[in-house]
Amino acid sequence: MTITIFLGSLLGAMALGVPIAFALLACGAALMWHMNMFDAQILAQNTLEGANSFPLLAVPFFMLAGEIMNTGGLSRRIVHLAMTLVGHVRGGLGYVAIIAAALMSALSGSAVADAAALAALLLPMMNKAGYDKARSAGLLASAAVMGPIIPPSIGFVVFGVAANVSISKLFIAGIFPGILLGASLWVTWWFLVRKERTEPPPRATRGDVIAAFKDATFALGLPLIVIVGLKFGVFTPTEAAVVAAVYALFVSMVIYRELKLSQLYGLFLAAAQTTAVIMFLVAAAMVSAWMITVANLPAEVVKLLQPLLDQPKLLMFAIMLLTMVVGTAMDMTPTILILTPVLMPLVKAAGIDPVYFGVLFMINNSIGLITPPVGTILSTVAGVGKMSMDEVTKGVWPFMLAQFTMMFLMVLFPSLVTVPARWLYG
């Protein structure tokens, strides 16, 4: 009955068009009412406690770093570097998009920010070169999926706080799986464009490559500083976010000189608005998470899936399928906040490494950003590229299937995630 109340109140509120944060509050209140313990003071206290978390300070700073990166010329220089490296081969602009997305993922940690930058910079070039418009938009959308996987990652911060898992370990464990997702896109793009008759630009000279690399050196320095700093314990993920924002601001204003003082207010406002949405979701989810614990819902879920506890791979398959279904209708952050407190006791009971689970769970949620009908990244690319959602959705299918295939390969072979992670964080 408790599970019915939880799902009924949450899904019912969402079906009525209630914003997800308020639906989470309503869900928590409904559970309290059902258990005869409704107290507005507890509701308010848990809401405040939900946002009162030091690690969550990383969210506004990573959001700010992403805004600065796109406005201050860091994104453009990374795209230009990728262009000089692989722009001349058949389908070269697609490979440029994949390389640029991987590098930009290591700067902002936000899939939507990466998608907007990639679409604005590369989609007009791909259209002009004669690439299929829908396919190009689909590639750019799916390439942005690497954003929450390759560190730094806002999604990993939210999951780490919700699941009480080391955010530093999640960051480092996400590096190799993020590269594998890029590799799946690379192979898919190669297969799709091998017969296209587009005219690639002339090969860049060695001097052009060296000049582009020099121009992008400071942009490339940011992910290096963050990853090395986390690896050797120089700073925490929260401090890394501050370092990223300050570094991006310094490079944009002092070295590249593309960011003007007059633009700062707009950047701070945009980062604050996005942060406010995320933090309110986290705060509201804490009420539901607390009630889920009090109502002992995880134990009921464990009881339902008891036969799968002795088969971790089968359990992971079931969890991934559940997350895929939820991801078609819900954005990444609310999915993390709703499912994490329910699934983590199950994962621990089955003896699954929480860091490994966190990486797979985040990959699934990230791909959910390009699954219709919601697909936040699809909307972003469609808006920037002045296309219909149907066109972008049509183009994204082969890339989305390739990424889901890679994710299930990681379920079948956990060592694809765990071995590189242990090697990297020791």
N, C-alpha and C positions, 0 to 999 in steps of 0.2 A: 504493500500500500504506500509506503514511504517513497519508493522509487516512482510510483505512479504520480504522486503529488509533486515530486521534484520535476519530472519530465513534463507533466501536464501544465504546471504553472509556468515553467520556462518557455516551452513551445507555444503555449496558448498566448502568452504575452507577446512573443515575437510574431505570431500569426496576426495579431491585432495591430501590428505595426509599431509596437512600443520599442524604442531604442534599446539595444542589447544591454547597456549598463543598467537601465531602469528595470529591464526584464530580470536581470540577475538579482537586483534588490527585491523585486516582487517575489521571485522564487525563494529567496532566503526568508522573507516575511511569511510566505505561505507555509513553509516547513515549520517555522516557529509557531504559527497558529495551529497547525496540525498536531504539534507536540505539546500544546497547552502551555507554552512558555514565551508567548509574545511579549516583548519589552522593547519599546522604542529606544531606550537608552543603550541596550545591547546592540541594536541595529546601528545606531550612530557611532558607538565606540568601535565596532568592528570595521565600519567604513573608514573611519579615520586611521585605524591601525593598518588597514590595507595599503594605504599610500605612505605610511611612516616607515620607510625602509631605505637604509643607506645605499644598498646596491642599485635601487631603482633610480638613483640620481644619475646613473649612466645614461638613461633614456634621453633626457633633454640635451645632454652634451653630444651624444652620438647623432641626434636629430640635427643639432646645430652644425656639427661637422659636415653632415651631408649637404645641408643648405649652402654652406660656405663653399664646399667643394664644387658644387654645380655652378655657382655664380662667379667664383674666383678663378676659373680657368683650369683647375686641376683635372676635371673630367675631359675637357677638350684636348688637353695635352696627352692624356692617356690614350684617347681614341686616335690621335695623330701618330703616336708611337706604334700602336698596333697596325695602323694603316701602312706605315713604312716597312713593317716586318712581313705582313702576309697579304696586303691589299692587292698585289699583282697577280695572284693565282686565281684559277677559275673559282668563282663563288667567294672571292677574297673578302668582300665586305661582310659576309656572314661570319667568317673566321675572325675578322676584326671585331665584330660585335661580341663574340664569345670571349675573346681575350680581354677586350675592354671591360666587359661585365665582370669577369673574374677579378681584375685589378680594382675596379670601382667598388666591388663587394668588400674589399679589404680596406676601404676608406670610410664608407657611410654606414653599413649595417642595415640599410633600409631598402627593401626590394622596390617599393613604390618610387623612391627618389632615384634609384638606379634606372628604373624603367622609363621615367620621365626624361632623364638626361640622355639615355641611349636613343629613345625615339626621336627626340628633338635634334640630336646630332647626326644620326645615321639613317633614319628612315627616308628623308629627302634625297640623300646620296644614293640609297639603294633603289629608290623609284626612278631617279634620273638615269641610273646605270642599266635599267631594264629588268630588274628582278621582279618576280611576282609579288605584288603589293601585300596580299594577305599572308603569304609565306614569310615575307620579310618581317611583317609586324608580329607574326607568331613566334619567330625566332627571337626577336628583341624582347618580347614578353617573357618567354621561357628562360632566356639568359638571365633576366633579372631575378629569377628564383634563387640564384646562387647568393644573392645579397644577404639573406638571414642565415646562411650556412657558413660561408667563409668569414672568419672573424675580422673585425668586431661585429657583433650581432645583437640587435635590440631584442629579437625573439629569444635568444639564449639567456639574456638577462632576465626577461619575464619568466621563462621556464625555470631558470635556476632559483629564483626567489620563490616561486610557487611550489617547486618540488624539493627545495632545500638541498640542491646539488651544486657542487663547485662550479661557478661560472667560468673560472679560468680553465678548468679541465674541459668544459663544454666548448669553449672557444678553440682550444688547441685540437680537440678531437674532431672539430668540424672542417679542418683544413683539407684533409685528403678526400673525404666524401664530397666536399664542394667541387674539388677538381674532377672527381669521377662524374659528377653531374654535367660539368662542362664538356668532358670527353664524350658523353652520350649525345650531347647536342652536336658536337663536332662531327661524329660519325653519321648522325641523321641528316645533317645539312649536306655533307659530302654526297650521301646517297641521293638526296632530292635534287641537287643542282648539277649532278655530273653531266646531264644532257642539255642544260640550259646554254643558250648562245649569247651570253652577255660579254661585253667587251671590257676586260679588266684594265685598270690604269697601268701605265708603264711601271716597271720595277724600280723601286727607289734605289738610288746609289748608296754605296757604303757611307759616303759623307752625309747623305740625308738621314740615314739610320742613326748615325752617331749624333748628329745635331738634334734629332727628335728625342733620343735617349737623354742627352744633356738637358734639353728643355723640360723633360718630364721627371728629372732626377728627384727634385724636391717633392713632387706628387707621390712618387714611388717610395719615398723615405717614410711616409706616414705608416703604411702597414708594417714595414720593417720595424719601426720603433715600437709599435703596439705589440706585435707578436714576440719580439725579443724581450721587451719589458715584462710581459706576462710570463714567458718561459723561465726567466731568471729571477722572478719575484721582485722586480724593481718597483712595480706598482700593481695595485688591484685593478680589476676591470672598471670600477667606478673612476678611479684615478686615471686609467687609460683613456676613458671617454673625455675627461677634462684635457688631457695632453693632446688628444686628437683634435678637439675643437680649437685649442689655443694654437697648435701647430698649423692647422688649416687656415686660421685667421692671419697668422704671421706671414705665411707663404703667399696668401692671396693679396694682402695689403702691402707688404714690404718688398717681397721678391718679385712676384708676377705683376703687382700693382694694377690688377684688374678689378679689385673690389674697392669701391669708394666708401668713404665714411657715411655718406648720405644713404647708402644701401643697407647699412647695418640694422636700422630699425625694422625694415621689412623682413630681413632674415631672422632676427630675434623673434619677431611676431609670428612668422610662419612656424618656426621650431616650437614656440610656446603653445600655439594652437594644436599642433599635432600631439605634443606631449600631454596636453590637458586631456585630450580624448583617451589616450592610452592609460594615464594615471587614474582617471575616473573609472575606467573599465576594471583596472586592478583593484581599486578601492571597493567597488561594488561586488567584485568577485569574491573578496575576502568574507563578505557576509554569507554567501552561498557555501564557500569552502568550510567556514566554521560550522554551519548547520549540517553540511554533509558529514563532517566528523562526528558531531553530536548525535546525529540520527543513525550513525554507524552504517551509512550507505556503502562504503568500501567493503565492509565485511559481507554485505548482501551480494555485492557484485562478485567478490571472490568465491562465494558459495555457488553462484550461478555458473562460474567458469572453472570450478574445482577440477573437472576432468582434464583441463588443459594445463594445469599447473606443473605437471610432470613432463610436459612437452613444450619447452620454451619457444621453439621456432613456430610451432602451430599457434601458440598464444600470441606471438608477435604478428603473425599473419592476420589473426582475428582482430587485433588492436589496430593494425594498419588499415584494414578494410573498413573498420568502424570510423577511423579518423578521415579516411577518404570520403566517406558518405557525408560526414558532418562538414567537411571542408567545402563541399559543393554549395552549402547554404550559409556558411558562417565565415567571417574573417579570421585571420590567424590568431590575433591576440585573445579574443573571447574563447576561441576553441581551446587554446592552451589553458586559459584560466578555468574553464568549465571541466575539461577532461582530466587535467593533471591530478587534482586531489582524489579523483575516483580511480584513476589507473595506477598511480604510483604504489599503493599498497599491494596491488595485484602483481606488479612488476617485481617488487621486492620479495613477495611470497614465492614467486617462480624462480628466484635466484638470478634474474637478469641484471646485468650491469646497468645502474641508473644513467651513467654517462652515455653508454651505447644506446640505451632506449631514448634518451634525450635527443641525440643526434638524429635517429630515425624518425622520431616524433616530429622534430623540427623540419626535417626534409619533407615529410608528408604535409605538414601545415603550410610550408612554403609553396609546394606544388598546388595546394588548394587555392592559392592566390591567382592561379590561371585556369581554374576549373569553372566552367559556367554552371549556373547562371550568375552567381555573384561576381567572382573573379575580379578583385580590386585592380590587379595589374592590367587585365584586359581593358577595363574602363579607362585606365590611365593612358595606355598606348593608343586606344581608339580616340581619346580626346586630343592628345598631342598630335597624332597623325591625321586628325580630321577624317576618321573612318567610322564605319558602323561597327557595333559590337559583333554582328554576324560575320563580317569579314575577318576580324581578328581571331574570333573563335574558330573559324574554318582553318585559318593558317596555323593555329597553335597545336592542333590535335596530334600530329606526328611527333612533335617535340615533347609534349606532355606525356605521351605514351612511352617515349624513350626514357624519360626521367622516372616514371613510375616503375619501369622495368629495372632500371638501375637500383632503385630503392629496394625492390623485392630481392634483387641479387644480394644486397647487403643483409637482408633478413636471412636468406639461405646461407650466406657466408659471413658471419659476424666479424671474422678476422679482417675483412676489408676496412672495418672501422676501428676495431680494438687494437690491432697490431701497430698501425701507424700512430695511433693515439698514444699508446704506451711508449713507443719509441720517441715521440716528440716531447711528452711531458715527464718521461722517466718513471 
